[in-house]
Amino acid sequence: MSNIEWLLREAIEDFSMPTTPRFVADDEYWCATIERISLAPTLHVFLNDVSPRRDLRIGPMREVDRHVVGQVLLEGCVDIDFAHGAKARATRETSILYSASTESSVYMLKAGVRFHSAGYSLDPGRVERLFDGELPPVLHPLIHSRSGDERFIAAGSNSAMRNAAMALFAPGLNGPLRRLFMEGIVLQLLAVQSASAASHAMSRQQRDVLAPRERAAIHEARDRLLADMRCPPAISELADAVGLSERRLGIGFRLEFGATPFEILRDRRLEHARQALEQEALPLKEIAFRVGYNHVSNFIHAFRARYGAPPRQFLRPADGTVGS
């Protein structure tokens, strides 16, 4: 039995759940079976099968020492809110590992969305000892975070991981045999989640680095995009022209220029319009059309948002001075 007391908060009503190893409810709030098994003082397992009938917030009442928590969902999803604003979401495709004091994590359940998961909590010191001096770098933020810190990492979830989590629900074993079996499954989940999180982090790092060919393609794409501001190419056409996927094109623009293709085009259009207003005595409608705006009202709105003043304040008067 865990030493954690749970609090169910819905609307204005507060009431605490019994701190029994197995809790079953079927009422106006939910249909729920929650089992909590203490395999050791440093290792606990949580088996959850909850179908909320209302939007619910589930959080612990009593603070305990910092620990590492893993969640593997078999069905549905759950949002996890932390005390200082961090948020995480676990789904069938994304498992979560996080480090926090129990008081800081609140599980948000949506009405009609089943929350079927296997979770576990481990003492950070035990996690570090398990890896015998070779703690994966991806776990360092969880193990070495200070008390009160909120750290979480996402890890992909696949059928093998979900099958292992499902095995924790399997009947047939009791007493020491069940505890031994479950401990082995938890250690297996920790290993595969750590490997998946490391792979996810590496993939993200690779996405955040452009190869020389990609960088050249991104600059070519910008030149093509701005060559005709009146009739610019569609993103799909631009990506095909430079040999990149639309997704990679968008990532490349953000890495190279700090903006999306649309933002680059919009800013260049408005910059060109401002120069025309200051240097040429042209009607507003003509300038708007020149830079790609078919409706003057849309142009005025975008210009004001960019420069903090309407375009008429930039019009070149007859005497050659800029209007105030």
N, C-alpha and C positions, 0 to 999 in steps of 0.2 A: 504494500500500500504506500502511495506517495504521501509526503507530508505537505502536499499542496492542497489548499482549499480553493474551490472554484466559486466564482460569482457569476450569476446570470443576470444581465441587465437588459431589460426591454422596456422602451418608453420610460415611464416614471417608476415602474415597479422594480425593486431589488429583492432578490432572495438568494440565499446560498444553497448550493447543492450539497447533499450528504457526501462526506469524505470517505465513502466506502470503496473497496477495490472495484466493484462493478455497480454502475448506476444505470437504471432503465427508467424511461419516462415515455408516456404517451398522453399528451394533454394539449391544451390550446396553443402552447408555445412550440412544441416539437414532438417528434417521435425519435427517441434517442437511446442508443446503447453505448456507453463509454466505459471501457475497462482500463484500469491503471495497475500495472504490475511492476513492483520493485524487484529487480533482479539482483541488485546490490546497492549499497548506499550511494554509489556513484553512477548507477545505471538504472533508468526507468523506461518503461514502454507504455505507450498510450494507444489504444485501439478504439477508433472513433467511427461510429456509423450514425450520423445525425441527419434527419430530414426536417429542417425548420419550417414551421407554419407561419412564422413572423420573422422579420428582420431582427437578428439577435447579436448582442455583443457578449462574448465569453472571455473573462479574464480572471487571473488569480487574485486572491485577497491578501495573501501573506508573502512577504519577500523571502526569497531563499538565495543561497549563494549563486554567483554567476555560473552558467552552464551552457553547453552547446546542444542545440536542438535540431533534429532532422525531421522533416515532414515529407512523406511520399504519399501522394493521393492516388487512390484507386478509382475514384469517381468524383465529379463535381469540381469545385474550386473553393478557396478560402482566401480572404484578404487579412493580412496581419499588420496591425498598426502598433507602432512603438511609441513610447512616452514622449520622445523628443521630435516626432514628426516623420521618421522614416516609415516607409510602407513596403510590403512585399506581398506577392501573390503566388500561391501554390496552385497548380493545376495537374491534370493527368500528364501533361507534357513537360512541366517544370516543377522539380522538387526544390525544396528550400533548406538551407543550413543557416542557422543564425546563432549568435551569442548575445545573451542579455540576461539580466535578472528577471525572474519570473514576473515580477510586478509590472514590467514595462511592456509586455506583449499582450495585445488584445486581439482575439479572433473575431472577425466580422462575418456573420453568416447571413446569406440572403434567403428570404422566404422562397420555398420551392426548389432550392438548389441543394442537392444532397452533398454532404461532407463525409466522405468515406475514406479514411486515411489510417496509415500506421505512422506513429511518431515515436521518437525516442529522445531522451536527454542524457547527456554524458558530462561528467566533470571534466573541465578543460585539462587538468593535470593528467587524468587517465588517458585522454586522447593523445596527449603528447608522449606519454610513456608507451602507448601502443605502437607508435611509429619509431620508437627506439632511436631518437636522434635524427631521424630523416623525415621530419614533418613536412608534408607538401607545402610549398610556398603559398598556395591558394588558401590554406587553412590558417596561416599566420595571423591575419586580422581577427579571426575568431578566437584563437587561443590566447593571444597576447593583448587583446583589448583591455582597457582599464575598466574597473567596476563602474557601471552606469552607462558605458558605451553601448551603442546599438549597431551591430554589424551583421550583415547577412550576405550570402552569396547564392546565386541561382545555379541550378544544375539541371541539365536535360534529364528527362525521365523516359525510359523505354519499357518494353514489355518484360525484359529480364529483371529490371529493378522493381517493377510492379508485382511480378510473380514472387520475388523474394519478400516484398512487403506483405503480400497476401498470405504467405506461409505463416506469418505471425498469428493469423486468425485460425489456423488449422486446429481442429480438435484432436483428441486421441492421446496426447501426452499430459501428464500431471506431475506436480511436485518438482523435485530436483531435475528430472528429465526435461520437463517443459522449460524450466529456467535455463538449463544448459543449451537447449535447442534455440531458444529465443535470443540468448546472448550471441550465439554464432551468427544468427540472421542479422542482428543489429550491427555487428562488426562488419559483416558483408555489405550492408547498406552504406555504412560509413565509408568503406573503401570505394564502392562504385560511385557514390555521390561525389567523393573527393576527386576521383578520376574524371568524372563528367564535368565538374566545375572547373577543373584545370584545363580541360579541352575547350570549354566554353570561353574561358579567359584568353587562351591562346588564339582562338579563332577571332575574338574581338580585337586583340592586338594586331593581328594580321589585317583585319578590315580597316584598321586605323592607320595603316602604312600604305602609301602608294608606290608602286614600282615606277621606274623612270618612264617606261612606255605609257603607263596610265597617266602620269603627270603631264606628259606631252599631249596625250589625248584630251585631257581636261582643259588645257589651255587652248587647244584647237577648237574644242566645243564652245568655249566662251567666245572666241573670235567669230565662229559661225553664228552664235546666238545674237551677237550684237551687230552683225554685218547689215542687217535690215531690221531696224526696230519697228518698222511699220508692219512687216509680215515675217515675224521670226519663225523658225522651224518649231514643230512640236517636239516635246521631249523625246518621244519614241523615234522621230526622224533624226534628232540630234545624236541620240545614243547609237543608232545604226550607222550614222555617218562616221563616227570616230571609233567604232568597234567595241563599245562597252555596253553592259546591260544598263537599263534605266536606274536600277538600284545603285549600281556602282558609280554611275554618273553623278547621282545625287550625293553619295558619300564623298566623292572626289571634289565636288564643288565646295562642300562644307569644309573639307580638310584644307584645300588650297586657298579659298577665298572667304571662308567663314560665313557663307550664305548659300541659299538654294539658287538654282538657275532662275527661277521666277524673281527672287529678290535682286539678283544681279541685273536682270533685264529691267525691272521696275526702277531701280536706282539710277541706271544709266539713262533711261527715258526721261526721268524727272530732272536729272542733272543737265541733259541736253535742252530740255524745255526751259529751265531757269536761265541758261546762257542765252537762249533765243529771246526770252522776255527782256533781258537786260541789254541786248545788243541790237535787236531788230525791232522795228516798229510794225509788228504783225498782229492781226486779230487773234484773240485768245483761242478761238475755235480752230484756226489754221495751225497754230502751234500744237494744240492738243492732237489734231489729226496727224501731224507730221511725226509725232513720237508714238503713235499707235493707239490713241484713245479715240473711239468713235463718238463718245458722249462727253461733252464738256463737263457735266456735273461729276462724272467719275474722275476726270482729270483733276478738277479742283479739289475733290476730297483727298485723292492720293497726294497731291502737291502739298496741301495744308498739313497732312500727317507727316510728310517728309521734312518740311522746312518750317513748320510752326506758324505759317502765315499764308494767306491766299495768294494765288499767282498775280493778281492785279497789283499787289504791293511791289512786284518786281518789274512791272511794265516799264518800258523805256518811253518817257514822255517826249513830246515834240522838241523840247529844248535840249534833249540829250542827257538829262539827269535821271537817276533812278527814283521812282516814286517812293514815298514814305508810307 
